[in-house]
C-alpha cells in the first residue's frame, strides 16, 4: 500500500467547534459537556486498504465494447479490485438538536472522506468512488423511544444522498460475517431471483468487466466464491488473524423496527421520471455493517541501541496484498538480540449493499474492504517491560 499518496481532507478551521449559542453575555466553559462519540471514537486519523466491488450496470442505451462482443444483453456486471483511503477529521463537538415533544438532545460526530480507486489492472488505476459525509452519534431518546444510535450521512457524485441509521454492539473475538448475495431479483419480490451468466467465473464471453477471469481465478484475487458471496473477501482476510474484540455497527436507510427514519434521494436522471417507474438506475436502499476490530500482531524487533532513530516495522499478516499496519518502534532499552513483541492495531472492515432498480429488477451492488491505519502506530515503552 506504499504507493498511496495521502492528502488532508475535510479539515475545518482549527478553532471551529460546534456548540450551543449562549443566551448569556458572560463567558461559560462548555468543554465538559461534549457528548460521547460512543463506537465512533475509533474513527480517527486515516485508514487505507484493499477491497472488492461488484455492480450490475445498465448496458442497453450505451453498450460497453467488450473483447468478445455480447449481443442482446441489457446489463453488465462490473467487478473491481479496489484500493481505498478513508480519512476522518476531528470530532464536531456538541451539536444541539432542538426538541418540541421532548427536551433538546446533543449529538457528536466525525466528518469523513472515502476515496476508492479501481486497481484491477494495477497499471491503469481509475477512480470509481468519492464520498464526503458524516458519522453522528445520537443519544437515547424518549420521543421517539429509541436507545443510542449512530447514523451515516453520505453524498455520492452520481447523484445520490443517503441517511442510514442503526445500532452498535461489542463482541469478544472475531466477527461472524454473514454471506451476501449479488443475484438480482424482481422488484418487490426478493425471493424471485434472476441469475445471469456473468455471475459464473468460468464464462469467458459474457457481459462482464473483466470479461475473462482466468488469470484472476488462478491468482485467487477474483474467484467464484467471491462472486457467490463477496464477503468471502473479508472472511479470508481475518482467517489467520488474532482479533481480541470487535465493535459491530449495523446501519440501514430503512432500519428494522423499532428504529425508523433515513432514506435515499436521487437526481432526476437516476429516477427516470417523477414516480421512478422507468428508472435509469434508482438507488432505493442501502444497508451496511462495519466491524471495528482490535487485532493483535507479532512484530520482530531487530538489534537496537537507545538513541537510534525509531524503527518502522510492518506487521506480518500472511497473505500477499493484504493491507498491513506499520509500527513506530523506539525501545527504551537496548535490544541485544532480535526480539518478538505483541502489538495491537485497529482494523476496519465493512460490507455495504446498495439496491439499484432498473429494467424491472432490483440489482444488489455490494462493496467490501479491509482498512488499517495509514500512519505508523507508536509502540508504548511498556511493550518492552
C-alpha positions, 0 to 999 in steps of 0.5 A: 500500500506504499504507493498511496499518496495521502492528502488532508481532507475535510479539515475545518478551521482549527478553532471551529467547534460546534456548540450551543449559542449562549443566551448569556453575555458572560463567558461559560466553559462548555468543554465538559459537556461534549457528548460521547462519540460512543463506537465512533471514537475509533474513527480517527486519523486515516485508514487505507486498504484493499477491497472488492466491488461488484455492480450490475450496470445498465448496458442497453442505451450505451453498450460497453465494447467488450473483447468478445462482443455480447449481443442482446444483453441489457446489463453488465456486471462490473467487478473491481479490485479496489484500493481505498483511503478513508480519512476522518477529521476531528470530532464536531463537538456538541451539536444541539438538536432542538426538541418540541415533544421532548427536551433538546438532545446533543449529538457528536460526530466525525466528518469523513472522506472515502476515496476508492480507486479501481486497481484491477489492472494495477497499471491503469488505476481509475477512480470509481468512488468519492464520498464526503459525509458524516458519522453522528452519534445520537443519544437515547431518546424518549420521543421517539423511544429509541436507545443510542444510535449512530447514523451515516450521512453520505453524498455520492457524485452520481447523484445520490444522498443517503441517511442510514441509521442503526445500532452498535454492539461489542463482541469478544473475538472475531466477527461472524460475517454473514454471506451476501448475495449479488443475484438480482431479483424482481422488484418487490419480490426478493425471493424471485431471483434472476441469475445471469451468466456473468455471475459464473467465473468460468464464462469467458464471453459474457457481459462482464468487466473483466470479461475473462477471469482466468488469470484472476481465478488462478491468482485467487484475487477474483474467484467464484466464491467471491462472486457467490458471496463477496464477503468471502473477501473479508472472511479470508482476510481475518482467517489467520488473524488474532482479533481480541474484540470487535465493535459491530455497527449495523446501519440501514436507510430503512432500519428494522423496527423499532428504529425508523427514519433515513432514506435515499434521494436521487437526481432526476436522471437516476429516477427516470421520471417523477414516480421512478417507474422507468428508472435509469438506475434508482438507488432505493436502499442501502444497508451496511455493517462495519466491524471495528476490530482490535487485532493483535500482531507479532512484530520482530524487533531487530538489534537496537541501541537507545538513541537510534532513530525509531524503527518502522516495522510492518506487521506480518499478516500472511497473505500477499496484498493484504493491507498491513499496519506499520509500527513506530518502534523506539525501545527504551532499552537496548535490544541485544538480540532480535526480539518478538513483541505483541502489538495491537492495531485497529482494523476496519472492515465493512460490507455495504449493499446498495439496491439499484432498480432498473429494467424491472429488477432490483440489482444488489451492488455490494462493496467490501474492504479491509482498512488499517491505519495509514500512519505508523502506530507508536509502540508504548515503552511498556511493550518492552517491560 
